[in-house]
C-alpha cells in the first residue's frame, strides 16, 4: 500500500481502525467468544500497523503505539473515549 499518498488524518484513522479491531477481538476472546477480525491470528494486521507507524514516524506525527501483549484487560473503545491531538 502506498502510505505516502494518504493524509495524516487518513493514517491516524487507519491506525485507530487496527486498534479498534484488536480491542473488539480481545473483548470477545475474554468473553469466550470467537474473534471477529482475527487481528492477532493474521500477520497482515500487524504488518499494516507497523507500516502505518513507520509512515507516521517519518512525518513526525504523535501517536500511541499499539501494545500487542495479550496480558492486558480487553476494553472496547467508544467514540467518546477518543482524544484528539
C-alpha positions, 0 to 999 in steps of 0.5 A: 500500500502506498502510505505516502499518498494518504493524509495524516488524518487518513493514517491516524484513522487507519491506525485507530481502525487496527486498534479498534479491531484488536480491542473488539477481538480481545473483548470477545476472546475474554468473553469466550467468544470467537474473534471477529477480525482475527487481528492477532491470528493474521500477520497482515494486521500487524504488518499494516500497523507497523507500516502505518507507524513507520509512515507516521514516524517519518512525518513526525506525527504523535501517536500511541503505539499499539501494545500487542501483549495479550496480558492486558484487560480487553476494553472496547473503545467508544467514540467518546473515549477518543482524544484528539491531538 
